[in-house]
Amino acid sequence: MNEEKRMVDTFEVKNAIHIGDKEVLFCEDNTNADYPYMVCNCTWDNPLGVDHFFEAKASTDYLEMMTEFTDRIQAQLEVIREERDKISVPLQPFMPQQCTLNDYGVSIENKVVVIRPERLRPEYRTADKQLVLATGGFGAHANSRGRAVYTVNLYSGKESRWNREDILGIIKPEHLPDWAKERLKQIQTEMQAKQKKHEQVR
């Protein structure tokens, strides 16, 4: 069965590697005599989730463009290394035995849950990306037909949406690290303050 070709304008994507916040593409257009090879970046950071291509560079020289391609990948790897160097907590990912595994008959709202490692990009399968507080969404409820689970990352404070099947389980209290306990208190205090302010406005 023929797979649909991925295209960037008239260029066919031959190689694509997603590292960190962007994907690096190596493309070819054999009908373009002037610039048959192109390298560009791609992200989906927009409300519609549509591919956004940028920083394109084209040439007739295959080796020049392949070097450009690998240089961009190396640059992204360096960004990830620098990000990891700034993380002040152990990176060892959480495993199933450290959780009460996902039970759809149990509510996970206001619980600290663990994101499945395989739901994260390989370079982000670390503890700081896994531990989140489930704050709401139909998927957080017990026996719900909904899937959406809204969360706050305990390390970064970033709010995200996951599906219930992305959740490995509720972290067991004895496996919740001290740094996470402190951040949980801070986040809960901030949430209570926001709720109180909202009620006063009403």
Backbone as CSV, one residue per row, in Angstrom:
resi,resn,N_x,N_y,N_z,CA_x,CA_y,CA_z,C_x,C_y,C_z
1,MET,0.847,-1.186,0.000,0.000,0.000,0.000,0.886,1.240,0.000
2,ASN,0.612,2.172,-0.890,1.397,3.391,-1.000,1.004,4.379,0.085
3,GLU,1.987,4.924,0.779,1.739,5.938,1.778,1.752,7.303,1.102
4,GLU,0.896,8.193,1.608,0.838,9.536,1.048,2.136,10.272,1.352
5,LYS,2.690,10.913,0.334,3.941,11.629,0.506,3.701,12.914,1.297
6,ARG,4.630,13.229,2.156,4.565,14.490,2.891,5.278,15.541,2.068
7,MET,4.595,16.643,1.816,5.125,17.658,0.935,5.252,18.999,1.659
8,VAL,6.268,19.763,1.260,6.410,21.164,1.648,6.471,21.935,0.335
9,ASP,5.326,22.504,-0.042,5.191,23.113,-1.356,5.473,22.032,-2.412
10,THR,6.472,22.216,-3.267,6.771,21.212,-4.293,7.837,20.215,-3.848
11,PHE,8.327,20.356,-2.631,9.396,19.496,-2.115,8.822,18.315,-1.335
12,GLU,9.381,17.138,-1.588,8.994,15.957,-0.833,9.920,15.803,0.380
13,VAL,9.330,15.546,1.533,10.111,15.358,2.754,10.759,13.972,2.715
14,LYS,12.073,13.951,2.727,12.826,12.699,2.680,13.282,12.255,4.071
15,ASN,13.627,13.215,4.913,14.065,12.915,6.275,13.454,13.943,7.219
16,ALA,13.015,13.501,8.373,12.439,14.412,9.362,12.765,13.895,10.754
17,ILE,13.358,14.756,11.558,13.684,14.401,12.937,13.156,15.490,13.858
18,HIS,12.336,15.068,14.814,11.747,16.006,15.780,12.573,15.961,17.053
19,ILE,13.195,17.076,17.392,13.991,17.192,18.605,13.573,18.461,19.335
20,GLY,13.145,18.318,20.568,12.754,19.493,21.340,11.507,20.153,20.794
21,ASP,11.580,21.460,20.569,10.387,22.216,20.193,10.180,22.343,18.690
22,LYS,11.006,21.653,17.891,10.810,21.764,16.441,11.261,20.491,15.730
23,GLU,10.803,20.371,14.500,11.171,19.266,13.625,12.063,19.818,12.520
24,VAL,13.121,19.092,12.209,14.027,19.499,11.130,13.762,18.598,9.922
25,LEU,13.537,19.220,8.759,13.162,18.478,7.553,14.230,18.611,6.464
26,PHE,14.501,17.485,5.814,15.345,17.480,4.607,14.437,17.107,3.448
27,CYS,14.369,17.968,2.427,13.397,17.791,1.346,14.077,17.814,-0.024
28,GLU,13.399,17.166,-0.983,13.907,17.131,-2.355,12.801,17.472,-3.348
29,ASP,13.195,18.153,-4.413,12.324,18.401,-5.557,13.157,18.193,-6.817
30,ASN,13.075,17.003,-7.380,13.905,16.650,-8.538,13.520,17.404,-9.803
31,THR,12.380,18.088,-9.789,11.967,18.881,-10.944,12.513,20.306,-10.884
32,ASN,13.122,20.655,-9.753,13.654,22.003,-9.566,15.150,21.984,-9.869
33,ALA,15.509,22.420,-11.039,16.912,22.373,-11.459,17.779,23.358,-10.684
34,ASP,17.202,24.458,-10.245,17.973,25.482,-9.542,18.240,25.112,-8.085
35,TYR,17.189,24.600,-7.403,17.320,24.276,-5.981,16.604,22.954,-5.684
36,PRO,17.228,21.841,-5.992,16.563,20.548,-5.774,16.533,20.092,-4.318
37,TYR,17.359,20.678,-3.457,17.432,20.246,-2.060,17.094,21.410,-1.129
38,MET,16.345,21.098,-0.069,15.947,22.141,0.872,15.913,21.581,2.289
39,VAL,16.300,22.427,3.224,16.185,22.110,4.652,15.347,23.206,5.294
40,CYS,14.421,22.816,6.157,13.619,23.804,6.874,13.223,23.250,8.235
41,ASN,12.664,24.120,9.060,12.155,23.721,10.365,10.631,23.693,10.323
42,CYS,10.052,22.942,11.251,8.592,22.842,11.302,8.142,22.822,12.756
43,THR,7.072,23.567,13.055,6.429,23.507,14.368,4.920,23.474,14.172
44,TRP,4.219,23.190,15.267,2.746,23.170,15.253,2.216,24.101,16.327
45,ASP,3.037,25.075,16.721,2.680,25.958,17.828,1.736,27.054,17.352
46,ASN,0.514,26.647,17.036,-0.507,27.605,16.634,-1.866,27.019,16.989
47,PRO,-2.907,27.854,17.114,-4.224,27.376,17.576,-4.819,26.251,16.751
48,LEU,-4.540,26.207,15.457,-5.128,25.190,14.590,-4.277,23.923,14.495
49,GLY,-3.065,23.962,15.048,-2.192,22.792,14.983,-1.714,22.486,13.572
50,VAL,-1.670,23.509,12.720,-1.252,23.346,11.327,0.264,23.456,11.234
51,ASP,0.867,22.659,10.348,2.313,22.725,10.152,2.737,24.149,9.798
52,HIS,3.759,24.626,10.480,4.331,25.940,10.182,5.790,25.725,9.799
53,PHE,6.110,25.984,8.535,7.469,25.781,8.026,8.205,27.118,8.005
54,PHE,9.469,27.105,8.425,10.215,28.354,8.482,11.718,28.076,8.411
55,GLU,12.462,29.153,8.242,13.922,29.098,8.135,14.363,28.095,7.064
56,ALA,13.750,28.214,5.891,14.093,27.325,4.779,15.383,27.766,4.103
57,LYS,16.168,26.785,3.690,17.408,27.041,2.956,17.526,26.006,1.858
58,ALA,17.813,26.429,0.614,17.860,25.512,-0.522,19.179,25.634,-1.272
59,SER,19.528,24.556,-1.989,20.801,24.548,-2.721,20.781,23.434,-3.764
60,THR,21.737,23.518,-4.689,21.933,22.428,-5.652,22.890,21.372,-5.094
61,ASP,23.510,21.677,-3.966,24.550,20.812,-3.396,23.951,19.931,-2.297
62,TYR,23.877,18.636,-2.577,23.313,17.683,-1.622,24.091,17.688,-0.308
63,LEU,25.413,17.642,-0.382,26.229,17.585,0.825,26.078,18.848,1.670
64,GLU,25.961,19.987,1.007,25.755,21.235,1.738,24.453,21.187,2.535
65,MET,23.393,20.702,1.904,22.103,20.648,2.571,22.052,19.551,3.639
66,MET,22.727,18.436,3.399,22.759,17.394,4.414,23.546,17.860,5.639
67,THR,24.598,18.642,5.409,25.351,19.223,6.513,24.483,20.215,7.290
68,GLU,23.716,21.009,6.549,22.781,21.938,7.186,21.768,21.189,8.039
69,PHE,21.267,20.091,7.502,20.284,19.257,8.195,20.859,18.728,9.512
70,THR,22.048,18.137,9.459,22.652,17.555,10.664,23.087,18.641,11.651
71,ASP,23.511,19.795,11.143,23.889,20.899,12.033,22.683,21.388,12.837
72,ARG,21.539,21.453,12.174,20.331,21.913,12.877,19.906,20.901,13.942
73,ILE,20.040,19.624,13.624,19.714,18.594,14.612,20.650,18.698,15.812
74,GLN,21.943,18.887,15.531,22.922,19.038,16.607,22.605,20.252,17.471
75,ALA,22.178,21.333,16.833,21.828,22.547,17.578,20.648,22.285,18.511
76,GLN,19.671,21.523,18.040,18.520,21.189,18.878,18.929,20.299,20.050
77,LEU,19.851,19.367,19.796,20.350,18.514,20.870,21.041,19.339,21.951
78,GLU,21.776,20.362,21.530,22.461,21.226,22.492,21.456,21.990,23.346
79,VAL,20.353,22.408,22.718,19.296,23.102,23.466,18.738,22.181,24.547
80,ILE,18.476,20.919,24.192,17.948,19.959,25.161,18.948,19.734,26.291
81,ARG,20.224,19.620,25.951,21.259,19.418,26.980,21.294,20.603,27.952
82,GLU,21.207,21.805,27.402,21.221,22.995,28.247,19.994,23.039,29.151
83,GLU,18.839,22.640,28.617,17.625,22.595,29.424,17.779,21.591,30.560
84,ARG,18.340,20.430,30.260,18.519,19.400,31.284,19.492,19.848,32.362
85,ASP,20.530,20.565,31.957,21.521,21.031,32.927,20.909,21.982,33.954
86,LYS,19.830,22.652,33.577,19.176,23.606,34.471,18.167,22.942,35.407
87,ILE,17.802,21.707,35.118,16.823,21.006,35.948,17.480,20.592,37.255
88,SER,16.854,20.952,38.353,17.470,20.771,39.671,16.934,19.558,40.434
89,VAL,16.194,18.686,39.761,15.634,17.509,40.429,16.094,16.245,39.699
90,PRO,16.052,15.081,40.374,16.436,13.833,39.706,15.577,13.585,38.463
91,LEU,16.201,13.100,37.401,15.502,12.915,36.123,14.951,11.509,35.934
92,GLN,15.338,10.577,36.794,14.913,9.181,36.637,13.397,9.100,36.497
93,PRO,12.901,8.521,35.385,11.450,8.479,35.173,10.737,7.581,36.179
94,PHE,9.465,7.884,36.417,8.645,7.079,37.318,8.153,5.825,36.593
95,MET,8.096,4.719,37.330,7.732,3.422,36.780,6.367,2.980,37.305
96,PRO,5.738,1.983,36.655,4.407,1.533,37.069,4.309,1.138,38.538
97,GLN,5.341,0.511,39.092,5.284,0.049,40.474,5.261,1.199,41.484
98,GLN,5.537,2.421,41.013,5.491,3.577,41.900,4.124,4.255,41.894
99,CYS,3.197,3.667,41.167,1.867,4.268,41.016,0.769,3.283,41.387
100,THR,-0.389,3.851,41.734,-1.629,3.091,41.724,-2.140,3.212,40.298
101,LEU,-2.073,2.120,39.552,-2.292,2.196,38.117,-3.670,2.729,37.751
102,ASN,-3.735,3.335,36.584,-4.931,4.021,36.110,-6.164,3.135,36.191
103,ASP,-7.134,3.571,36.973,-8.395,2.858,37.152,-9.506,3.821,36.759
104,TYR,-10.183,3.518,35.665,-11.205,4.431,35.150,-12.405,4.548,36.087
105,GLY,-12.506,3.672,37.059,-13.586,3.750,38.032,-13.269,4.657,39.208
106,VAL,-12.084,5.256,39.190,-11.636,6.125,40.281,-11.371,7.532,39.743
107,SER,-11.816,8.539,40.464,-11.540,9.923,40.080,-10.077,10.250,40.353
108,ILE,-9.473,10.984,39.439,-8.088,11.426,39.643,-8.026,12.943,39.826
109,GLU,-9.189,13.575,39.930,-9.215,15.028,40.102,-8.553,15.402,41.419
110,ASN,-7.695,16.429,41.366,-6.930,16.904,42.520,-5.935,15.867,43.042
111,LYS,-5.547,14.928,42.178,-4.537,13.931,42.519,-3.264,14.200,41.709
112,VAL,-2.131,13.829,42.305,-0.875,13.903,41.569,-0.733,12.618,40.773
113,VAL,-0.682,12.758,39.459,-0.632,11.589,38.582,0.647,11.615,37.753
114,VAL,0.931,10.464,37.161,2.151,10.296,36.372,1.779,10.093,34.908
115,ILE,2.391,10.872,34.038,2.183,10.709,32.602,2.984,9.503,32.120
116,ARG,2.381,8.687,31.271,3.074,7.532,30.719,4.321,7.990,29.949
117,PRO,5.469,7.380,30.193,6.686,7.807,29.482,6.529,7.778,27.967
118,GLU,5.832,6.755,27.450,5.707,6.613,26.002,4.835,7.695,25.373
119,ARG,4.107,8.462,26.192,3.301,9.566,25.677,4.126,10.843,25.533
120,LEU,5.349,10.798,26.042,6.253,11.943,25.950,7.293,11.678,24.873
121,ARG,7.819,12.727,24.289,8.895,12.556,23.324,10.095,11.945,24.040
122,PRO,10.902,11.113,23.360,12.011,10.414,24.025,12.919,11.319,24.848
123,GLU,13.190,12.526,24.330,14.090,13.429,25.048,13.450,14.041,26.287
124,TYR,12.118,13.857,26.442,11.404,14.429,27.578,10.860,13.367,28.534
125,ARG,11.324,12.163,28.427,10.848,11.096,29.317,11.611,11.120,30.633
126,THR,11.374,12.186,31.387,12.048,12.412,32.657,11.020,12.786,33.721
127,ALA,11.417,12.635,34.988,10.486,12.827,36.104,9.846,14.208,36.118
128,ASP,10.625,15.237,35.758,10.094,16.597,35.795,8.968,16.811,34.799
129,LYS,8.917,15.999,33.751,7.852,16.117,32.751,6.661,15.205,33.084
130,GLN,6.868,14.219,33.957,5.828,13.216,34.222,4.841,13.599,35.325
131,LEU,5.336,14.260,36.378,4.483,14.514,37.538,3.594,15.730,37.316
132,VAL,2.270,15.506,37.360,1.311,16.591,37.162,0.166,16.474,38.163
133,LEU,-0.441,17.604,38.462,-1.640,17.635,39.278,-2.847,17.682,38.353
134,ALA,-3.748,16.707,38.460,-4.963,16.692,37.643,-5.957,17.677,38.255
135,THR,-6.283,18.725,37.522,-7.127,19.794,38.062,-8.574,19.733,37.586
136,GLY,-8.866,18.953,36.564,-10.235,18.889,36.076,-10.332,18.221,34.718
137,GLY,-11.491,18.411,34.084,-11.753,17.760,32.800,-12.621,16.528,33.008
138,PHE,-13.463,16.229,32.030,-14.360,15.074,32.162,-13.589,13.773,32.334
139,GLY,-12.410,13.699,31.719,-11.624,12.475,31.817,-11.066,12.214,33.201
140,ALA,-11.059,13.244,34.048,-10.552,13.072,35.413,-11.588,12.432,36.326
141,HIS,-12.852,12.421,35.893,-13.927,11.879,36.726,-13.988,10.352,36.623
142,ALA,-14.569,9.743,37.625,-14.735,8.295,37.622,-15.830,7.893,36.638
143,ASN,-15.608,6.788,35.932,-16.599,6.202,35.009,-17.131,7.227,34.005
144,SER,-16.262,8.081,33.516,-16.674,9.126,32.587,-16.448,8.687,31.149
145,ARG,-17.315,9.145,30.262,-17.112,8.909,28.837,-16.137,9.916,28.246
146,GLY,-15.881,10.983,28.992,-14.941,11.994,28.526,-13.510,11.511,28.653
147,ARG,-12.611,12.181,27.937,-11.198,11.790,27.936,-10.290,12.877,28.474
148,ALA,-10.684,14.136,28.316,-9.802,15.258,28.627,-9.476,15.349,30.112
149,VAL,-8.187,15.486,30.396,-7.712,15.702,31.762,-6.829,16.949,31.736
150,TYR,-7.220,17.958,32.505,-6.439,19.191,32.572,-5.484,19.110,33.758
151,THR,-4.246,19.515,33.517,-3.204,19.305,34.518,-2.314,20.530,34.688
152,VAL,-1.592,20.534,35.800,-0.522,21.497,36.049,0.736,20.697,36.343
153,ASN,1.791,20.960,35.586,3.058,20.262,35.807,3.667,20.740,37.126
154,LEU,4.036,19.794,37.997,4.539,20.158,39.316,5.886,20.869,39.253
155,TYR,6.698,20.545,38.280,8.017,21.171,38.202,7.958,22.547,37.551
156,SER,7.333,22.630,36.382,7.342,23.877,35.604,6.156,24.785,35.889
157,GLY,5.062,24.209,36.410,3.846,24.981,36.606,3.029,25.161,35.338
158,LYS,3.464,24.541,34.248,2.778,24.681,32.962,1.467,23.906,32.964
159,GLU,0.426,24.546,32.429,-0.879,23.901,32.305,-0.970,23.173,30.973
160,SER,-1.529,21.967,30.982,-1.632,21.160,29.760,-2.911,20.342,29.773
161,ARG,-3.252,19.840,28.607,-4.382,18.925,28.458,-3.861,17.567,28.019
162,TRP,-4.293,16.524,28.708,-3.958,15.157,28.337,-5.239,14.364,28.193
163,ASN,-5.150,13.167,27.659,-6.266,12.238,27.661,-6.099,11.264,28.820
164,ARG,-7.200,10.702,29.287,-7.121,9.803,30.439,-6.176,8.627,30.175
165,GLU,-6.139,8.150,28.933,-5.258,7.023,28.617,-3.783,7.391,28.639
166,ASP,-3.468,8.688,28.684,-2.077,9.133,28.788,-1.552,9.019,30.219
167,ILE,-2.457,8.782,31.162,-2.098,8.736,32.576,-1.689,7.324,32.967
168,LEU,-0.495,7.194,33.541,-0.030,5.900,34.029,-0.755,5.528,35.307
169,GLY,-0.930,6.471,36.206,-1.628,6.224,37.461,-1.376,7.333,38.463
170,ILE,-1.931,7.161,39.652,-1.730,8.100,40.756,-0.438,7.727,41.471
171,ILE,0.429,8.704,41.675,1.694,8.424,42.346,1.424,7.973,43.782
172,LYS,2.100,6.938,44.209,1.965,6.477,45.588,2.636,7.497,46.509
173,PRO,2.019,7.806,47.654,2.568,8.851,48.543,4.027,8.647,48.904
174,GLU,4.433,7.404,49.104,5.820,7.147,49.503,6.819,7.398,48.378
175,HIS,6.332,7.543,47.147,7.217,7.783,46.009,7.162,9.234,45.518
176,LEU,6.374,10.073,46.207,6.310,11.482,45.823,7.533,12.195,46.400
177,PRO,8.440,12.693,45.555,9.673,13.314,46.048,9.401,14.600,46.832
178,ASP,10.360,14.985,47.654,10.207,16.192,48.477,9.994,17.433,47.627
179,TRP,10.727,17.522,46.493,10.563,18.716,45.657,9.137,18.831,45.138
180,ALA,8.524,17.674,44.840,7.159,17.670,44.316,6.153,18.046,45.405
181,LYS,6.426,17.614,46.637,5.544,17.968,47.756,5.520,19.473,47.958
182,GLU,6.691,20.103,47.885,6.773,21.548,48.049,6.068,22.287,46.919
183,ARG,6.290,21.827,45.690,5.651,22.476,44.545,4.141,22.271,44.567
184,LEU,3.703,21.117,45.050,2.269,20.846,45.140,1.603,21.835,46.092
185,LYS,2.242,22.092,47.230,1.698,23.053,48.187,1.595,24.438,47.557
186,GLN,2.634,24.843,46.834,2.641,26.159,46.187,1.521,26.272,45.158
187,ILE,1.389,25.237,44.334,0.371,25.257,43.281,-1.028,25.275,43.873
188,GLN,-1.253,24.481,44.903,-2.569,24.446,45.542,-2.898,25.787,46.187
189,THR,-1.890,26.433,46.793,-2.101,27.754,47.395,-2.456,28.782,46.327
190,GLU,-1.762,28.728,45.198,-2.033,29.650,44.095,-3.434,29.423,43.525
191,MET,-3.824,28.159,43.399,-5.154,27.841,42.875,-6.242,28.334,43.816
192,GLN,-6.031,28.180,45.118,-7.011,28.638,46.105,-7.148,30.153,46.079
193,ALA,-6.007,30.837,45.906,-6.027,32.301,45.836,-6.801,32.780,44.605
194,LYS,-6.585,32.106,43.468,-7.306,32.457,42.246,-8.797,32.217,42.399
195,GLN,-9.142,31.096,43.042,-10.553,30.770,43.242,-11.223,31.794,44.154
196,LYS,-10.523,32.191,45.206,-11.057,33.176,46.144,-11.266,34.515,45.457
197,LYS,-10.291,34.911,44.630,-10.395,36.178,43.900,-11.559,36.137,42.929
198,HIS,-11.742,34.984,42.263,-12.837,34.831,41.306,-14.189,34.945,42.009
199,GLU,-14.285,34.352,43.187,-15.550,34.400,43.942,-15.850,35.813,44.408
200,GLN,-14.812,36.569,44.762,-15.017,37.963,45.202,-15.519,38.831,44.058
201,VAL,-15.014,38.574,42.847,-15.439,39.321,41.659,-16.893,39.059,41.360
202,ARG,-17.317,37.826,41.535,-18.704,37.442,41.274,-19.635,38.044,42.310
